[in-house]
Amino acid sequence: FSQLQHNNCISFCRICVITLAEAHPLLQNGKTIKSINYQISANCSRLQNKVSGKSKRGAQFLTELAPLCRISSSDGEEYTIYSCIRGRLIEVNENILSNPAILQEKPSTEGYIAVVLPKFEESKSITQGLLTQKEYEEVLLKR
């Protein structure tokens, strides 16, 4: 999991773009993505998320442990990608369904998984808990 925070010109706007972390197994060892599924359970599909208006009415609420999607690789492995933050699901990237390769080729841009809007009062504590790129690389070196 990797999270990018976008700070818009409006200082109170905060969105989190959910992407695969550089160290995720899907981005290692030349794996090929076979399929991406936003259908979480029989009654829950992230594709059915319908958001409207300034207050983002209709957005699905996510907890830290809420699955966003399941990704299957050609070697038979399946990975569940979790939100990792509490907030409203603003958008899922439907482009990766028809072109799963962009998830690997451009994971931090066009290959994002979802956009989540954390609760305003929680957004500061969420971003304070994130690692810088340098800190993240140091964690990977210790593994």
C-alpha positions as CSV (number, residue, x, y, z in Angstrom):
1,F,0.0,0.0,0.0
2,S,1.2,3.5,-0.8
3,Q,-0.8,6.6,-0.3
4,L,-0.2,9.9,-2.0
5,Q,-1.8,13.0,-0.6
6,H,-2.9,15.8,-2.8
7,N,-3.2,19.3,-1.4
8,N,-5.4,21.4,-3.6
9,C,-5.2,25.2,-3.7
10,I,-8.0,25.1,-1.1
11,S,-6.2,24.5,2.1
12,F,-9.1,22.5,3.6
13,C,-9.2,20.0,0.8
14,R,-7.5,16.7,1.4
15,I,-7.7,13.5,-0.7
16,C,-5.7,10.3,-0.5
17,V,-4.8,8.5,-3.7
18,I,-4.4,4.7,-2.9
19,T,-1.6,3.0,-5.0
20,L,0.5,0.0,-4.7
21,A,3.8,0.5,-2.8
22,E,7.0,0.0,-4.7
23,A,7.7,-3.1,-2.6
24,H,4.4,-4.8,-3.2
25,P,4.9,-8.3,-4.6
26,L,2.8,-7.4,-7.7
27,L,5.5,-4.9,-8.7
28,Q,8.4,-7.4,-8.1
29,N,9.7,-10.4,-9.9
30,G,8.1,-9.8,-13.2
31,K,4.6,-10.8,-12.2
32,T,1.7,-10.3,-14.6
33,I,-1.7,-9.2,-13.4
34,K,-4.5,-11.4,-14.7
35,S,-7.5,-9.6,-13.2
36,I,-8.7,-6.9,-10.9
37,N,-12.0,-7.2,-9.1
38,Y,-13.8,-4.5,-7.2
39,Q,-16.6,-6.9,-6.2
40,I,-15.8,-7.3,-2.5
41,S,-18.7,-9.5,-1.5
42,A,-22.1,-10.6,-2.9
43,N,-23.6,-7.3,-1.7
44,C,-20.7,-4.9,-2.1
45,S,-19.1,-3.7,-5.2
46,R,-16.8,-0.7,-5.2
47,L,-17.9,0.0,-8.8
48,Q,-21.4,0.7,-7.4
49,N,-20.0,3.7,-5.4
50,K,-22.0,6.7,-6.6
51,V,-20.9,10.1,-5.2
52,S,-22.7,13.4,-5.7
53,G,-22.5,16.9,-4.5
54,K,-20.1,18.9,-2.4
55,S,-20.7,16.8,0.7
56,K,-19.9,13.6,-1.4
57,R,-23.4,12.0,-0.7
58,G,-23.6,8.3,-1.5
59,A,-19.9,7.6,-1.1
60,Q,-19.2,4.3,0.5
61,F,-17.6,4.7,4.0
62,L,-14.3,2.8,4.4
63,T,-12.5,1.7,7.5
64,E,-8.7,1.0,7.6
65,L,-9.4,-2.7,7.0
66,A,-12.0,-2.3,4.3
67,P,-11.0,-4.2,1.1
68,L,-10.9,-2.0,-2.0
69,C,-10.2,-4.7,-4.6
70,R,-8.7,-8.1,-5.2
71,I,-5.9,-8.5,-7.8
72,S,-5.0,-11.9,-9.3
73,S,-1.7,-12.6,-10.9
74,S,-0.9,-15.1,-13.6
75,D,0.9,-17.3,-11.1
76,G,-2.3,-17.9,-9.2
77,E,-1.6,-15.6,-6.3
78,E,-4.4,-13.3,-5.2
79,Y,-3.9,-10.0,-3.3
80,T,-6.5,-8.1,-1.4
81,I,-5.8,-4.4,-1.4
82,Y,-7.2,-2.6,1.7
83,S,-8.0,1.1,2.2
84,C,-5.7,1.5,5.2
85,I,-7.4,4.7,6.1
86,R,-10.9,5.7,7.3
87,G,-12.9,7.9,4.9
88,R,-15.3,8.1,2.0
89,L,-14.6,6.3,-1.2
90,I,-14.6,9.1,-3.8
91,E,-13.5,7.1,-6.9
92,V,-12.1,3.8,-8.1
93,N,-9.9,3.6,-11.1
94,E,-12.0,1.7,-13.7
95,N,-9.2,2.1,-16.3
96,I,-7.2,-0.6,-14.6
97,L,-9.9,-3.1,-15.3
98,S,-9.5,-2.9,-19.1
99,N,-5.7,-2.2,-18.9
100,P,-4.3,-3.9,-15.7
101,A,-0.7,-3.4,-17.0
102,I,-0.9,0.3,-16.0
103,L,-1.1,-0.8,-12.4
104,Q,2.4,-2.0,-12.7
105,E,3.8,0.4,-15.4
106,K,2.5,3.6,-13.7
107,P,1.5,2.6,-10.1
108,S,1.8,6.1,-8.7
109,T,0.0,8.0,-11.5
110,E,-2.4,6.4,-14.0
111,G,-2.3,3.1,-12.2
112,Y,-3.8,4.2,-8.9
113,I,-6.5,2.0,-7.3
114,A,-8.8,4.5,-5.6
115,V,-9.3,8.0,-4.2
116,V,-10.4,8.3,-0.6
117,L,-11.5,11.4,1.3
118,P,-10.6,11.0,5.0
119,K,-12.7,12.7,7.7
120,F,-11.5,16.3,8.1
121,E,-10.8,15.8,11.8
122,E,-8.7,12.7,11.1
123,S,-6.8,13.9,8.0
124,K,-4.0,15.5,10.0
125,S,-3.3,12.5,12.1
126,I,-3.4,10.3,9.0
127,T,-0.8,12.3,7.2
128,Q,1.4,12.7,10.2
129,G,1.6,8.9,10.4
130,L,2.9,8.6,6.9
131,L,6.5,7.8,6.1
132,T,8.6,10.0,3.8
133,Q,10.0,8.3,0.7
134,K,13.4,8.2,2.4
135,E,12.0,6.6,5.6
136,Y,10.1,4.1,3.5
137,E,13.2,3.1,1.7
138,E,15.1,2.7,5.0
139,V,12.3,0.3,6.2
140,L,12.6,-1.7,3.0
141,L,16.4,-2.0,3.5
142,K,15.9,-3.5,7.0
143,R,13.6,-6.3,5.8
